[in-house]
Amino acid sequence: MFGLIFVVMYFMMIRPQQKREKALKAYRNSLKKGDEVITRGGIFGKVLDVKDDVVLLEIGSVKVKVELAAVSAANPTKKDKA
């Protein structure tokens, strides 16, 4: 019975979280100059440079260095011009 509960918990909670983390890691590794992103703190910025684990963001007219792990998502308000 406990084994069944563990299997259900794995497929309902653990596995989806691992998939989200894997997708976020792939997104962070694919960042390039010109991408618009949102940080964990809710700051919208434009990527100017990516070196190792540091991202240089332009926020308005200010340039800020943030850790790569602080980037949480692409800017959903930006529409592709394709």
C-alpha positions as CSV (number, residue, x, y, z in Angstrom):
1,M,0.0,0.0,0.0
2,F,2.8,2.4,0.9
3,G,4.5,1.6,-2.4
4,L,1.4,2.5,-4.3
5,I,1.2,5.9,-2.5
6,F,4.8,6.6,-3.3
7,V,4.3,5.8,-7.0
8,V,1.3,8.1,-7.2
9,M,3.1,10.9,-5.4
10,Y,6.1,10.5,-7.8
11,F,3.9,10.9,-10.9
12,M,1.7,13.6,-9.4
13,M,4.3,15.8,-7.8
14,I,8.0,14.9,-8.2
15,R,8.1,14.2,-12.0
16,P,6.3,17.3,-13.1
17,Q,8.6,19.5,-11.0
18,Q,11.7,17.8,-12.5
19,K,10.3,18.5,-16.0
20,R,9.7,22.2,-15.2
21,E,13.3,22.5,-13.8
22,K,14.8,20.9,-16.8
23,A,12.8,23.2,-19.2
24,L,13.9,26.3,-17.2
25,K,17.5,25.2,-17.2
26,A,17.4,24.7,-21.0
27,Y,15.8,28.1,-21.4
28,R,18.5,29.8,-19.3
29,N,21.3,28.1,-21.3
30,S,19.7,29.3,-24.6
31,L,19.6,33.0,-23.6
32,K,21.2,35.3,-26.1
33,K,21.7,39.0,-26.7
34,G,18.4,40.8,-27.3
35,D,16.1,38.4,-25.4
36,E,13.6,40.1,-23.0
37,V,13.3,38.3,-19.7
38,I,11.8,38.6,-16.2
39,T,13.9,38.0,-13.1
40,R,12.7,36.2,-10.0
41,G,12.2,39.6,-8.4
42,G,9.8,40.7,-11.2
43,I,12.1,43.0,-13.0
44,F,11.7,43.1,-16.8
45,G,15.0,43.5,-18.7
46,K,16.7,43.0,-22.0
47,V,19.7,40.7,-22.2
48,L,22.9,42.5,-23.3
49,D,25.5,39.8,-22.6
50,V,25.7,36.3,-21.0
51,K,29.0,35.1,-19.6
52,D,29.2,31.9,-17.5
53,D,26.7,32.4,-14.7
54,V,26.2,36.2,-15.0
55,V,23.7,38.0,-17.2
56,L,24.0,41.7,-18.1
57,L,20.5,43.2,-18.3
58,E,19.4,46.6,-19.5
59,I,16.5,47.9,-17.5
60,G,15.5,51.2,-19.0
61,S,18.8,53.0,-19.3
62,V,20.4,51.2,-16.4
63,K,22.7,48.1,-16.9
64,V,22.5,45.5,-14.1
65,K,24.5,42.2,-13.6
66,V,22.4,39.4,-12.3
67,E,23.0,35.7,-11.7
68,L,21.8,33.4,-14.4
69,A,19.6,31.6,-11.8
70,A,17.7,34.8,-11.2
71,V,16.2,34.8,-14.7
72,S,12.9,33.1,-14.3
73,A,11.0,33.5,-17.6
74,A,10.8,35.1,-21.0
75,N,8.9,38.3,-21.2
76,P,5.3,37.2,-22.1
77,T,4.2,40.7,-23.1
78,K,6.7,40.9,-25.9
79,K,5.1,39.6,-29.1
80,D,7.2,37.9,-31.8
81,K,7.5,40.0,-35.0
82,A,7.8,36.9,-37.1
